[in-house]
């Protein structure tokens, strides 16, 4: 198996175990056992659990970094901001296992370097949705649009209905918030 595929397998299994047992309660030995490899083989790719988590985080948040870069290069129009939200929802859904882990292990994530960098990314994204002269209410609407997408990724799954319809509704609410923030501009 190619090295890249081995790293990916390790990350996938580690994320499963982190979600099942919690980050703190998962050992490198357990990850190696689930993979049916030696601990030494695991160490070849990752020295610590945090190294595994950082690798997972970097792989799954790369689309978010690309989105922020894309949005910075676009004209600051309402349509750009709406497209930013659409693309962010796609990135969130693709990285749902990581975000579920982060939601369920908030205290641990806050202690790790990945927690801060995720917060910085979200702040950068919300700033791209705002204008410097916005009132506090308009800024809250922009932040709430991003929060709606986050909540929609995790909590809407418990509502009855077609998954695609639910995600479409979440995006609709987020877009409404952005539209309201930009009314009269």
VOVOBA-750285 format. One line per 3 residues: number of its first residue (from 1); for each residue y, z, x of N, C-alpha, C. Coordinates in steps of 0.02 Angstrom, whole numbers, padded with zeros to 5 digits. Example, Ala and Ser with C-alpha at 12.3 -4.5 7.8 and 13.67 -1.06 7.14 Angstrom:
<nodes>
1> -00284/00390/00660/-00225/00390/00615/-00165/00390/00660  -00112/00354/00642/-00053/00357/00684/00002/00394/00645 $
</nodes>
This chain:
<nodes>
1> -00059/00000/00042/00000/00000/00000/00062/00000/00044  00111/-00040/00027/00173/-00045/00066/00210/00021/00065  00248/00034/00119/00284/00097/00125/00331/00108/00066 $
4> 00367/00056/00046/00413/00063/-00011/00377/00084/-00074  00318/00057/-00086/00280/00076/-00145/00256/00148/-00141  00238/00170/-00081/00216/00240/-00072/00273/00287/-00086 $
7> 00332/00273/-00060/00391/00314/-00074/00403/00318/-00149  00398/00261/-00182/00410/00259/-00254/00359/00301/-00291  00295/00295/-00271/00242/00336/-00303/00256/00410/-00294 $
10> 00275/00429/-00234/00290/00499/-00220/00348/00523/-00265  00400/00483/-00269/00457/00501/-00311/00438/00506/-00385  00398/00459/-00409/00377/00460/-00479/00337/00523/-00495 $
13> 00289/00538/-00451/00246/00597/-00462/00287/00661/-00456  00330/00664/-00407/00372/00724/-00398/00416/00734/-00459  00446/00682/-00485/00489/00688/-00544/00449/00713/-00605 $
16> 00388/00687/-00612/00344/00711/-00666/00331/00786/-00659  00313/00807/-00599/00300/00878/-00588/00362/00921/-00595  00419/00896/-00570/00481/00934/-00578/00497/00943/-00652 $
19> 00485/00891/-00692/00499/00895/-00764/00449/00942/-00799  00386/00939/-00779/00334/00980/-00810/00341/01054/-00793  00350/01069/-00728/00347/01137/-00703/00414/01166/-00683 $
22> 00464/01123/-00674/00527/01144/-00646/00528/01131/-00572  00586/01118/-00546/00594/01102/-00475/00570/01159/-00431  00593/01219/-00446/00577/01278/-00405/00503/01294/-00402 $
25> 00467/01281/-00456/00396/01299/-00461/00350/01244/-00435  00378/01188/-00414/00337/01133/-00388/00338/01135/-00311  00279/01132/-00281/00275/01133/-00208/00257/01063/-00182 $
28> 00271/01053/-00119/00251/00990/-00087/00174/00983/-00089  00139/01038/-00082/00065/01036/-00086/00042/01008/-00153  00074/01031/-00208/00055/01006/-00274/00070/00932/-00282 $
31> 00125/00910/-00254/00142/00839/-00257/00089/00799/-00219  00071/00822/-00160/00020/00788/-00119/-00047/00787/-00156  -00066/00843/-00187/-00129/00846/-00224/-00130/00797/-00282 $
34> -00075/00794/-00320/-00072/00748/-00376/-00078/00675/-00353  -00051/00662/-00294/-00054/00594/-00265/-00121/00581/-00231  -00159/00634/-00219/-00222/00630/-00183/-00211/00606/-00111 $
37> -00160/00636/-00079/-00146/00623/-00009/-00138/00690/00026  -00138/00689/00092/-00128/00750/00130/-00053/00768/00130  -00040/00831/00144/00030/00853/00149/00064/00816/00208 $
40> 00025/00803/00261/00053/00766/00318/00074/00696/00299  00035/00663/00256/00053/00596/00233/00118/00599/00192  00126/00651/00153/00187/00660/00114/00247/00671/00161 $
43> 00237/00713/00213/00290/00727/00262/00313/00664/00299  00270/00615/00305/00288/00552/00337/00347/00520/00301  00348/00527/00235/00400/00495/00194/00457/00542/00177 $
46> 00442/00606/00164/00492/00655/00144/00476/00722/00177  00526/00752/00207/00516/00817/00241/00519/00877/00192  00559/00869/00139/00569/00925/00093/00570/00900/00021 $
49> 00565/00947/-00026/00572/00930/-00097/00642/00902/-00110  00691/00931/-00077/00760/00906/-00088/00766/00834/-00064  00732/00817/-00009/00733/00747/00014/00704/00701/-00038 $
52> 00651/00723/-00071/00621/00682/-00124/00671/00674/-00181  00701/00729/-00201/00749/00727/-00257/00809/00684/-00240  00833/00689/-00179/00890/00647/-00158/00870/00573/-00161 $
55> 00810/00557/-00138/00786/00488/-00142/00782/00463/-00214  00755/00504/-00259/00751/00487/-00330/00821/00475/-00357  00865/00522/-00342/00933/00519/-00367/00968/00456/-00342 $
58> 00962/00440/-00278/00995/00381/-00251/00969/00317/-00283  00904/00313/-00293/00875/00253/-00323/00897/00244/-00395  00897/00299/-00433/00912/00293/-00505/00987/00293/-00520 $
61> 01028/00314/-00473/01100/00314/-00485/01135/00254/-00453  01099/00214/-00416/01129/00155/-00385/01163/00111/-00438  01132/00100/-00497/01167/00061/-00548/01233/00093/-00571 $
64> 01237/00159/-00570/01299/00193/-00588/01353/00179/-00535  01334/00181/-00472/01381/00166/-00418/01405/00094/-00423  01359/00049/-00438/01377/-00021/-00445/01424/-00031/-00504 $
67> 01412/00006/-00558/01455/00001/-00617/01526/00026/-00601  01531/00082/-00567/01597/00108/-00549/01634/00058/-00506  01600/00029/-00458/01632/-00020/-00414/01654/-00081/-00455 $
70> 01610/-00105/-00500/01627/-00162/-00543/01689/-00146/-00584  01690/-00088/-00617/01745/-00069/-00661/01811/-00064/-00622  01808/-00040/-00561/01869/-00035/-00520/01900/-00103/-00505 $
73> 01857/-00155/-00502/01881/-00222/-00486/01904/-00261/-00547  01894/-00235/-00606/01911/-00270/-00668/01981/-00253/-00691  02011/-00296/-00733/02075/-00278/-00762/02066/-00216/-00807 $
76> 02115/-00174/-00810/02110/-00111/-00849/02125/-00125/-00922  02082/-00166/-00953/02091/-00182/-01023/02042/-00141/-01066  02056/-00140/-01130/02011/-00106/-01176/01942/-00138/-01173 $
79> 01938/-00204/-01171/01873/-00237/-01169/01834/-00219/-01106  01868/-00213/-01050/01834/-00191/-00988/01805/-00121/-00997  01843/-00078/-01028/01820/-00009/-01039/01762/-00007/-01088 $
82> 01764/-00049/-01138/01708/-00054/-01186/01646/-00079/-01149  01654/-00130/-01107/01597/-00157/-01068/01571/-00105/-01019  01615/-00065/-00991/01594/-00011/-00946/01548/00037/-00983 $
85> 01567/00056/-01044/01524/00100/-01084/01457/00067/-01100  01458/00004/-01118/01395/-00032/-01132/01348/-00030/-01071  01376/-00046/-01014/01336/-00047/-00952/01313/00023/-00932 $
88> 01355/00072/-00945/01336/00141/-00929/01278/00163/-00972  01277/00144/-01034/01221/00163/-01077/01156/00132/-01050  01158/00071/-01028/01099/00038/-00999/01075/00077/-00938 $
91> 01122/00097/-00894/01104/00135/-00834/01075/00203/-00852  01104/00236/-00902/01077/00301/-00924/01006/00295/-00950  00994/00245/-00991/00928/00236/-01020/00876/00221/-00966 $
94> 00896/00182/-00915/00850/00166/-00861/00834/00227/-00818  00882/00273/-00813/00872/00332/-00772/00857/00394/-00814  00834/00384/-00875/00822/00440/-00921/00778/00495/-00891 $
97> 00723/00480/-00856/00683/00535/-00827/00723/00580/-00780  00765/00550/-00739/00806/00590/-00693/00856/00633/-00732  00888/00604/-00782/00938/00641/-00820/00906/00697/-00861 $
100> 00845/00685/-00885/00809/00739/-00920/00794/00796/-00872  00772/00778/-00812/00760/00829/-00761/00824/00868/-00748  00880/00833/-00740/00944/00867/-00725/00964/00913/-00783 $
103> 00953/00890/-00844/00970/00930/-00902/00928/00994/-00904  00864/00988/-00890/00818/01044/-00895/00820/01090/-00834  00851/01068/-00780/00854/01107/-00718/00926/01113/-00694 $
106> 00972/01127/-00740/01043/01127/-00723/01060/01177/-00668  01032/01236/-00670/01049/01287/-00620/01027/01263/-00550  00968/01235/-00546/00944/01210/-00482/00985/01151/-00457 $
109> 01000/01105/-00502/01038/01045/-00483/01107/01065/-00457  01138/01116/-00487/01204/01139/-00464/01201/01162/-00391  01144/01190/-00371/01136/01215/-00302/01123/01159/-00252 $
112> 01100/01102/-00275/01082/01047/-00230/01140/00998/-00222  01139/00961/-00168/01192/00913/-00155/01196/00859/-00209  01141/00843/-00242/01142/00790/-00292/01183/00809/-00353 $
115> 01187/00873/-00369/01225/00895/-00427/01299/00879/-00419  01326/00892/-00362/01397/00879/-00351/01411/00804/-00352  01369/00764/-00320/01382/00693/-00318/01377/00662/-00388 $
118> 01332/00688/-00430/01328/00661/-00498/01392/00678/-00536  01415/00739/-00529/01477/00760/-00563/01535/00716/-00540  01538/00702/-00476/01591/00658/-00450/01587/00588/-00480 $
121> 01526/00563/-00488/01518/00496/-00518/01542/00496/-00590  01524/00547/-00629/01544/00550/-00699/01620/00556/-00703  01650/00597/-00660/01723/00603/-00660/01756/00536/-00644 $
124> 01729/00500/-00595/01757/00435/-00577/01751/00387/-00636  01695/00388/-00670/01686/00344/-00728/01735/00361/-00783  01743/00425/-00799/01789/00444/-00854/01861/00426/-00835 $
127> 01879/00432/-00772/01947/00413/-00751/01959/00339/-00760  01907/00298/-00750/01915/00226/-00760/01926/00207/-00833  01908/00251/-00878/01917/00238/-00949/01986/00260/-00974 $
130> 02022/00298/-00934/02086/00326/-00954/02144/00286/-00923  02203/00300/-00950/02265/00274/-00921/02307/00334/-00899  02348/00326/-00847/02387/00382/-00822/02433/00415/-00873 $
133> 02458/00376/-00920/02506/00403/-00969/02472/00428/-01033  02407/00433/-01034/02372/00457/-01094/02390/00529/-01108  02391/00545/-01172/02399/00614/-01194/02332/00650/-01181 $
136> 02334/00715/-01186/02272/00754/-01177/02221/00733/-01230  02243/00719/-01291/02196/00698/-01343/02163/00631/-01326  02200/00585/-01299/02172/00521/-01279/02122/00530/-01221 $
139> 02139/00573/-01174/02093/00586/-01119/02029/00618/-01144  02035/00664/-01191/01976/00697/-01219/01932/00646/-01254  01962/00598/-01288/01922/00546/-01320/01882/00505/-01269 $
142> 01913/00490/-01212/01879/00452/-01159/01821/00492/-01130  01834/00556/-01116/01781/00599/-01090/01726/00606/-01142  01745/00612/-01205/01696/00619/-01259/01654/00556/-01268 $
145> 01682/00499/-01253/01643/00437/-01258/01585/00439/-01208  01599/00462/-01147/01546/00468/-01096/01496/00522/-01116  01522/00578/-01141/01478/00633/-01163/01433/00611/-01221 $
148> 01460/00569/-01264/01420/00543/-01320/01360/00503/-01294  01372/00463/-01243/01316/00424/-01214/01265/00471/-01182  01289/00523/-01148/01243/00572/-01118/01202/00606/-01173 $
151> 01235/00631/-01223/01200/00666/-01278/01152/00618/-01314  01174/00557/-01322/01131/00508/-01356/01068/00493/-01318  01071/00496/-01252/01012/00483/-01212/00960/00538/-01221 $
154> 00982/00599/-01233/00936/00656/-01236/00920/00680/-01306  00970/00685/-01348/00960/00721/-01411/00947/00677/-01471  00968/00615/-01469/00958/00571/-01526/00884/00554/-01535 $
157> 00845/00561/-01482/00773/00546/-01487/00739/00589/-01539  00768/00646/-01556/00738/00692/-01605/00756/00674/-01677  00803/00628/-01685/00820/00605/-01752/00770/00553/-01776 $
160> 00760/00551/-01841/00715/00499/-01867/00750/00432/-01863  00710/00380/-01854/00737/00312/-01854/00712/00271/-01795  00728/00208/-01798/00710/00161/-01746/00748/00177/-01682 $
163> 00714/00181/-01624/00748/00198/-01562/00807/00151/-01545  00799/00087/-01557/00854/00040/-01543/00913/00052/-01589  00899/00066/-01653/00953/00080/-01700/00991/00143/-01680 $
166> 00954/00193/-01656/00986/00255/-01636/01031/00243/-01575  01008/00205/-01527/01048/00192/-01467/01109/00149/-01485  01100/00103/-01531/01156/00062/-01554/01209/00107/-01588 $
169> 01186/00155/-01627/01232/00201/-01661/01269/00244/-01610  01234/00268/-01558/01266/00307/-01506/01320/00266/-01472  01304/00205/-01454/01354/00162/-01421/01413/00149/-01468 $
172> 01398/00139/-01532/01452/00128/-01581/01501/00187/-01583  01475/00248/-01582/01518/00307/-01583/01560/00310/-01519  01528/00297/-01462/01564/00298/-01398/01620/00245/-01397 $
175> 01604/00186/-01422/01655/00133/-01425/01712/00150/-01473  01695/00182/-01529/01747/00204/-01575/01795/00253/-01541  01767/00299/-01502/01809/00348/-01467/01857/00313/-01417 $
178> 01831/00264/-01381/01874/00227/-01334/01927/00188/-01372  01907/00156/-01427/01955/00119/-01467/02010/00165/-01492  01992/00224/-01517/02042/00272/-01542/02088/00294/-01486 $
181> 02061/00305/-01427/02103/00326/-01370/02154/00274/-01352  02137/00210/-01364/02182/00156/-01344/02223/00128/-01402  02219/00159/-01460/02258/00134/-01518/02332/00136/-01501 $
184> 02367/00083/-01522/02439/00080/-01512/02461/00059/-01443  02415/00037/-01402/02432/00016/-01333/02443/-00058/-01331 $
</nodes>
